[in-house]
Amino acid sequence: MSELGTKSPASDGVSRRAVLAGGTGSVLAGLLAGVGDAGAEPGTDARHRITAKQPATEWLLGHPVGNGQLGAMMGGGVARDVLSLNHDTLWSGQPAAKPDHDGREALAAVRRAVFADDPVTADRISTALQGPFSASYAPMADLDLEMDHVGAPEAYRRVLDLDRAVASVAYRCGDVTFSRDLFASHPDSVIVLRLTADRRGMIDCGLKLTSKLRATANAGGNRITLVGKAPALSEPNYRDVPDPVRYSDTPGHGMAFATILSVETEGGEVTAADGALRIRGATTVLIRIAAATGFRRFDLMPGTPVETVRASSERILAASARHGYATLLDRHIADHQSLYRRASLELHGAADDRDTPRAERLFQLGRYLMIASSRARTMPANLQGVWNAELRPPWSGNYTTNINLQMNYWPAESCNLADCHLPLIDHIERLAVTGAQTARSLYGLPGWCVHHNSDLWAMSNPVGAGVGDPNWANWPMAGPWLVKHVWEHYCFSGDRAFLKVRGFPLMRSCAEFCAAWLVRDPRSGHLTTAPSISPENLFLTASGKSAAISAGCTMDLALIRELFANCIAAMAVIGDVDGLSARLTGLLEQLEPYRVGRYGQLQEWSTDFAEQDPGHRHISHLYPLYPGDAIDPVRTPRLAQAARASMARREAHGGASTGWSRAWATAVWARLGDGAQAGRSLSAFIVNSVAANLLDTHPAQPRPVYQIDGNLGITAAIAEMLLQSRETEIALLPAHPPQWTSGRVAGLRARGGHEVAISWSGLHVDATVIAGGERLTIRMPPGFEPVTVSHQGKAIRLERDPHAITFATTPGRPYRIALRRRSDAA
């Protein structure tokens, strides 16, 4: 195998063409292309394609396209295909008039019950703190395509090209080959569908736009215009209540939307009747779809009249008409590839190893889905990204903030898609506004807080409407988990202006709430949290009853420790604020400690309760291991061993049974540095948690449902197997599964602003790091030793110990690290 970073006239393996392409992601993609047989462009082989030989038999098996705002799912039916269409701001409801009430007396009563060791009573009282359920993500429209064909289809093929972000269908009927290409353009804000036939005049088809919402469609000329309104209220799909979907004629109660479809043909004619279009005798059909909603802002009623919304859609459609199909496609592909080609992965295993190629494709798919569902100035990706076909989608298709929303963005920084992280950060700023109202009104506390769910309207109150189980409805700690993403964005970018202007104000205000939320546990004397809930899990009391609320769950303590420490680190960069650093340091010293329980496990609760479900899908108490970094095998070996025991105990009792949970478990094993277990866990994800198109599935009833979090979480976990980082240290291949016998990755990002490419085989590891700082420590894979570290062919002086090497760097310069397996290594 050739060594990564072979010297060229430009620098260590950085070709002039790669440099001119712009961005360090392009540089490292160029580096990678020079290694071994990796000369093929992404997308020219099966590694960047998801294929099927038959139409999708259900929505979940379709191929998704999206531009962050618009989404479409294509199933690829032959005689009839229904493409579901979505808009990221089309939700039920409106901002709540009074989302929060005065809950101070209820909070005090809950705390008294907690410290009286009466968690059952604490659970019962806590329902008084609950407010309304979240709004629901709404299905916008369905494009119904009916094809008039003679004969049965042959040679059917359906492809999602991840590199070009185009979903295609091709088949033959008789002596005619028909094809469809679908994409969602970010530059032009439209969905584009093109139908072609390889013989002139052979396309006869019908087009309709329908909606599950209250809507009407009109057709005229070459257009269909669908206008409608979302419900003023849509109850969660798991609530069995009368009249769960309600509309209102009151202005601003329920959001207007408009979807407009236009048709251009080569040959043939287009006629309109009964709200539909009929096309006869065409050779090609070009369909453009534009959409708009009445959403204005999270804190304003969606009162935009439908006429104004329709005019917005018409302007978008008219703007796209300046470009023909070829230009639309070129602009779309160039935009998508500017993000998608920042990183690349190639894995090799044994000839009979089916999981390794699918692992590689999962990594590509996860990055594709993030680009498709989260772009600048869009809403963040929800439980299903930007795709939904149901009037009452699973769990309202909302932002579930006790793991799922955060997991969606785990790969954003490490996989070189920081731009796609910004919609979440934008939403955190909105949550800080509504969350301040919740903290003040509900609890009488400063700062801001968020609970179990959120939505388009930045809802922050506890949900449940007085009947929700507090083990999910009342969890109050989403704020510190969310602002970890703000801090991570700084850690990977080093953007001090962002930290000072946007990041730290969010962190500081969240820390103000957490500091005020802390109470003194009269039993231990430590500062702790109460009420405290380990998300969605229950413990057993001494009398054998199940309960959710106690004091000082491990996740609470981990989140608060991390937030306070990050605030202190931020102030070391931008300056102290009102003595806050010393205050937070003092609070950290008084927090309840982590504890190891009867099974050698990291305790989930401060008391070593028995779990109601030892195999519970949530592993919240392992937060300080991953996605946090307070625990790791090198710095905290005792706690790392306890975390390992916890993970093993969960799995021994059937844990990690959902896609997102298995993704989290895979990342945990990776952070523990256990490549064999991480590889086994990844294989379990592939076997049990994805559909044939590799979309993540949640085992809901009556049938599995799609959740994007598992796809994005497993992408982050794969990156974590290949590269880990903290501050000025990078670990190469820290959890490399043994079945990945050789491979290469480029474009991964590390904290400190570094960018990394790695290639490996059984005997050699070669890496190139484009430095983000002035000093770098490289932790070597187990059993490897350094050969050379160089810049532009010149050896670099380094310090070394048995596990790591350290050397001075200049930001922006590439450094080549060559390692070999030690002769005494197994």
C-alpha positions, -999 to 999 in steps of 0.1 A, spaced: 0 0 0 13 35 -8 20 58 21 -4 86 27 11 121 21 36 112 -7 57 144 -14 45 166 -42 55 200 -55 28 217 -35 34 201 0 33 167 17 7 152 -7 -13 184 -12 -18 187 -49 -22 222 -65 -55 211 -79 -68 201 -44 -56 233 -29 -73 254 -56 -105 234 -50 -108 253 -17 -112 242 19 -92 218 39 -118 191 33 -110 193 -5 -73 191 4 -76 159 24 -99 144 -2 -70 151 -27 -46 134 -3 -68 104 0 -72 101 -38 -35 95 -41 -34 64 -20 -36 29 -34 -65 23 -57 -86 53 -45 -84 73 -77 -120 69 -86 -143 99 -79 -169 94 -52 -202 82 -67 -186 63 -96 -189 30 -77 -214 13 -55 -198 27 -23 -219 59 -28 -251 43 -40 -281 26 -24 -299 4 -49 -330 -17 -51 -344 -40 -78 -380 -34 -71 -402 -5 -60 -406 3 -24 -434 -17 -8 -439 10 20 -429 46 26 -400 36 49 -383 18 20 -383 49 -3 -353 71 -12 -352 105 4 -340 138 -11 -339 171 6 -324 206 7 -328 213 44 -362 230 39 -380 208 14 -380 170 15 -394 143 -8 -395 105 -5 -397 85 -38 -409 49 -37 -404 43 -74 -437 26 -83 -441 18 -120 -478 23 -129 -482 46 -99 -458 64 -77 -467 86 -47 -440 110 -37 -445 125 -2 -435 161 0 -425 181 32 -416 216 43 -395 221 74 -417 249 88 -451 232 83 -462 222 118 -494 222 136 -503 248 162 -490 282 171 -470 298 200 -488 290 233 -505 320 249 -494 309 284 -473 278 282 -462 279 318 -478 284 352 -465 291 387 -452 257 398 -430 268 428 -453 252 454 -454 220 434 -416 220 430 -411 225 468 -435 197 475 -416 174 451 -383 182 468 -397 175 502 -409 141 491 -375 133 475 -356 141 506 -381 122 527 -372 91 506 -408 90 491 -402 89 453 -437 76 446 -452 107 461 -427 128 443 -438 113 410 -474 119 417 -469 156 427 -447 163 397 -476 160 373 -487 194 385 -457 209 368 -467 196 334 -479 217 305 -492 210 270 -478 186 245 -457 198 216 -469 207 182 -466 181 154 -446 181 122 -472 180 93 -472 162 60 -474 189 33 -485 171 1 -484 140 -20 -475 140 -57 -494 112 -73 -478 101 -106 -497 76 -128 -479 62 -158 -498 46 -187 -476 16 -197 -481 -13 -219 -466 -46 -207 -449 -56 -175 -417 -37 -164 -383 -54 -169 -348 -45 -158 -361 -24 -130 -335 -5 -110 -339 22 -82 -308 41 -70 -301 68 -45 -268 84 -56 -254 98 -24 -226 117 -41 -249 136 -65 -280 136 -42 -302 123 -69 -328 95 -66 -334 76 -98 -357 49 -112 -352 31 -145 -371 2 -162 -381 -11 -195 -417 -17 -208 -417 -34 -241 -390 -17 -262 -390 16 -243 -368 24 -213 -383 49 -189 -364 68 -162 -371 93 -134 -346 116 -116 -355 134 -85 -335 160 -65 -341 189 -41 -321 219 -50 -307 241 -22 -294 268 -45 -328 271 -63 -352 261 -34 -372 237 -55 -378 200 -59 -371 188 -94 -385 156 -110 -377 147 -146 -393 118 -166 -376 106 -198 -382 79 -224 -356 67 -249 -382 67 -277 -399 99 -288 -435 106 -276 -438 75 -253 -447 92 -220 -484 93 -211 -490 102 -175 -512 119 -150 -502 142 -121 -521 152 -90 -513 170 -58 -532 159 -27 -527 165 10 -537 148 43 -542 183 57 -572 206 50 -564 217 14 -577 222 -21 -559 218 -55 -566 236 -87 -550 229 -121 -547 252 -151 -524 255 -180 -493 236 -170 -497 241 -132 -513 226 -101 -516 248 -71 -524 233 -37 -533 256 -8 -543 246 26 -539 249 63 -523 229 91 -542 219 122 -544 243 152 -539 212 174 -526 177 166 -523 154 196 -493 130 197 -500 97 179 -497 77 211 -526 96 228 -560 79 224 -582 110 228 -614 122 210 -609 146 181 -571 144 181 -566 167 151 -584 200 152 -586 229 128 -596 265 135 -609 293 113 -594 318 137 -567 338 119 -533 327 131 -545 294 146 -531 269 122 -505 276 95 -513 283 58 -492 266 31 -490 265 -6 -474 240 -30 -471 247 -67 -462 223 -94 -453 233 -129 -447 211 -160 -426 215 -191 -425 189 -218 -405 180 -249 -432 170 -273 -467 160 -264 -494 181 -248 -505 190 -213 -542 194 -203 -558 203 -170 -590 189 -155 -604 182 -121 -574 196 -103 -550 173 -122 -527 174 -152 -527 149 -180 -496 146 -203 -497 127 -236 -471 120 -262 -441 135 -244 -405 124 -246 -393 143 -215 -413 158 -187 -397 183 -163 -416 190 -130 -407 217 -106 -422 220 -72 -420 251 -50 -436 256 -15 -440 281 12 -458 283 46 -472 311 68 -445 306 94 -430 340 104 -411 334 137 -412 310 166 -428 337 188 -453 351 163 -487 337 153 -486 321 118 -511 347 105 -497 352 70 -527 350 46 -528 321 22 -527 345 -8 -494 358 4 -480 323 10 -491 313 -25 -473 344 -39 -441 333 -22 -443 299 -38 -449 315 -72 -418 337 -68 -396 307 -60 -410 288 -89 -405 318 -113 -369 323 -101 -361 286 -108 -375 290 -143 -345 310 -153 -325 278 -154 -330 248 -176 -328 213 -163 -291 208 -169 -282 240 -151 -305 232 -122 -289 198 -119 -253 212 -121 -260 239 -95 -275 213 -72 -247 188 -76 -220 214 -71 -237 227 -39 -242 192 -25 -207 180 -33 -191 210 -17 -203 195 16 -204 157 8 -169 155 -6 -153 171 24 -150 136 39 -146 101 25 -142 66 38 -131 33 23 -131 1 43 -118 -34 34 -125 -67 51 -126 -104 43 -142 -115 11 -172 -130 30 -176 -100 53 -209 -83 43 -211 -59 72 -179 -39 64 -192 -26 31 -225 -17 47 -207 1 75 -189 22 49 -222 30 32 -239 39 65 -211 65 70 -218 80 36 -256 78 41 -254 96 74 -235 125 60 -260 126 30 -290 127 53 -275 155 74 -268 176 43 -304 169 31 -322 178 63 -301 206 79 -288 236 60 -282 272 68 -314 291 78 -335 260 80 -351 243 110 -330 216 126 -336 180 116 -365 165 136 -370 129 145 -374 120 108 -351 146 94 -374 165 70 -394 136 58 -429 126 70 -460 111 54 -483 108 84 -509 132 97 -500 121 132 -463 111 128 -445 89 153 -439 109 185 -453 140 166 -421 141 146 -409 167 171 -376 176 187 -370 150 215 -344 166 236 -334 139 260 -312 122 233 -327 122 198 -322 158 187 -287 159 201 -278 126 185 -289 141 151 -259 165 154 -232 142 168 -215 138 134 -218 175 124 -183 186 136 -163 154 135 -175 146 99 -167 181 86 -203 194 83 -201 223 108 -223 244 84 -251 218 90 -247 223 128 -259 259 126 -297 252 124 -295 235 158 -275 264 173 -301 288 159 -328 268 176 -309 268 209 -310 306 207 -348 305 203 -351 280 232 -331 303 254 -358 329 250 -388 306 257 -368 286 282 -361 318 302 -399 323 305 -403 287 317 -375 290 343 -390 322 356 -427 314 355 -427 277 364 -398 275 388 -391 311 398 -354 307 387 -330 327 366 -315 315 333 -332 292 309 -342 255 308 -358 230 284 -375 198 291 -383 166 272 -397 180 239 -396 210 217 -411 220 184 -412 247 157 -424 272 183 -394 265 206 -416 250 233 -396 245 265 -422 235 292 -426 200 307 -451 182 285 -477 156 297 -508 178 303 -510 165 338 -512 129 328 -477 122 314 -453 98 331 -427 120 348 -399 97 337 -401 114 303 -425 144 307 -407 162 335 -370 158 327 -356 194 330 -320 191 318 -321 195 280 -305 229 283 -269 219 294 -270 190 269 -279 214 241 -253 240 249 -226 213 248 -232 216 210 -225 253 212 -192 246 230 -183 218 205 -188 242 176 -162 264 192 -138 236 201 -137 223 165 -136 257 149 -116 279 173 -140 307 164 -135 332 193 -160 357 178 -187 330 178 -179 320 213 -180 356 226 -211 368 207 -233 337 205 -219 308 223 -209 320 258 -241 340 264 -261 308 259 -238 288 281 -237 314 309 -275 318 311 -280 280 311 -254 277 339 -273 303 359 -304 281 358 -283 250 367 -266 268 396 -300 279 410 -315 244 404 -289 228 427 -300 221 463 -282 207 493 -290 171 500 -296 169 538 -286 133 538 -251 137 522 -243 174 525 -235 176 488 -250 198 462 -274 178 440 -304 181 418 -340 174 428 -362 165 412 -339 144 392 -348 119 364 -327 95 344 -345 99 311 -373 74 306 -359 49 331 -375 37 364 -360 23 395 -375 1 422 -381 14 457 -375 -6 489 -411 -17 488 -408 -28 452 -428 0 436 -414 17 405 -406 54 404 -388 80 383 -379 109 406 -350 110 430 -320 132 437 -287 135 418 -290 112 388 -257 106 373 -267 123 340 -277 155 358 -244 156 376 -225 149 344 -243 176 325 -239 203 351 -202 194 357 -195 196 320 -214 229 316 -197 246 345 -163 233 333 -169 245 298 -180 279 310 -148 282 330 -128 271 299 -147 297 278 -139 325 302 -102 315 300 -105 325 263 -128 355 263 -123 368 299 -141 363 332 -175 377 338 -185 390 372 -164 365 390 -184 337 375 -154 314 371 -146 313 408 -183 308 416 -187 278 393 -154 264 405 -168 265 441 -200 248 430 -181 220 412 -162 212 444 -195 206 462 -213 184 437 -224 148 445 -197 124 433 -201 96 408 -205 63 425 -198 26 416 -226 2 425 -231 -34 435 -224 -48 401 -192 -28 396 -213 -5 374 -214 33 372 -245 40 392 -274 55 373 -288 71 404 -270 85 435 -287 56 454 -278 22 441 -314 14 431 -324 -17 414 -335 -10 378 -371 -18 368 -356 -27 334 -319 -36 336 -318 -36 297 -333 -2 293 -327 14 259 -314 47 274 -279 47 288 -281 82 302 -257 76 331 -229 69 305 -231 105 293 -198 114 310 -181 88 288 -199 96 256 -209 121 243 -192 138 273 -155 132 279 -152 134 317 -145 96 318 -120 78 296 -98 48 301 -65 68 303 -74 96 327 -101 79 348 -95 41 345 -117 32 376 -147 50 363 -141 38 327 -142 2 340 -175 10 358 -189 24 326 -178 -7 308 -196 -28 334 -228 -7 330 -227 -11 292 -222 -48 294 -250 -52 320 -274 -33 297 -266 -55 267 -267 -87 288 -304 -78 296 -314 -70 260 -304 -33 259 -295 -12 229 -325 -27 212 -335 4 191 -315 19 163 -305 51 181 -297 31 213 -275 8 194 -257 37 178 -251 52 213 -238 18 225 -214 16 195 -200 51 204 -196 41 240 -176 10 231 -155 32 207 -148 57 235 -137 28 257 -111 20 231 -126 -15 224 -125 -20 187 -138 -56 189 -169 -46 209 -174 -15 188 -173 -36 157 -197 -62 171 -221 -34 182 -220 -19 147 -227 -52 132 -257 -56 155 -270 -22 143 -266 -33 106 -284 -66 113 -312 -54 135 -318 -17 131 -319 -8 94 -342 -14 65 -331 -26 31 -323 10 21 -302 14 53 -326 39 69 -327 35 107 -357 17 121 -374 20 155 -393 -12 165 -426 5 171 -460 -12 167 -477 -22 145 -446 -18 122 -411 -3 125 -409 34 119 -381 55 105 -360 77 128 -330 97 115 -312 97 148 -299 62 145 -284 69 110 -267 101 123 -256 85 155 -240 55 139 -221 78 115 -207 96 145 -198 63 161 -179 52 130 -160 84 131 -153 78 168 -137 44 160 -113 61 135 -105 93 153 -109 108 188 -98 141 201 -98 164 231 -80 197 234 -46 193 217 -46 155 215 -57 133 187 -61 95 189 -56 76 156 -77 45 151 -85 42 188 -112 16 184 -104 0 150 -125 -31 146 -104 -61 136 -126 -69 106 -116 -36 90 -83 -51 77 -73 -20 57 -89 13 47 -86 50 45 -105 80 57 -101 117 49 -117 149 60 -124 140 96 -122 170 120 -107 171 155 -111 194 184 -86 221 181 -94 228 145 -73 200 130 -83 180 99 -71 144 95 -66 118 68 -56 82 78 -48 51 58 -40 17 74 -32 -19 68 -21 -46 92 15 -33 95 14 4 87 -7 35 96 -1 67 77 -19 100 86 -18 136 75 -30 163 99 -36 198 88 -29 216 120 -53 239 137 -30 250 165 6 253 176 12 220 194 -2 185 188 -1 152 206 -9 121 186 -20 90 205 -9 60 185 -30 28 180 -21 0 204 9 -19 192 22 9 169 53 30 171 64 61 151 86 60 120 86 96 109 68 129 114 75 154 86 64 186 70 73 191 33 96 162 35 116 175 65 116 155 97 99 172 127 115 171 162 91 153 186 87 142 221 75 106 227 63 83 254 51 46 250 17 57 237 19 91 221 41 116 203 40 154 206 54 181 183 51 218 175 29 227 146 20 258 125 -17 263 119 -28 255 84 2 233 75 0 196 68 21 171 88 26 135 78 28 108 105 41 74 96 36 45 121 44 8 120 35 -21 141 60 -29 167 78 -62 163 67 -73 198 30 -65 191 7 -94 186 
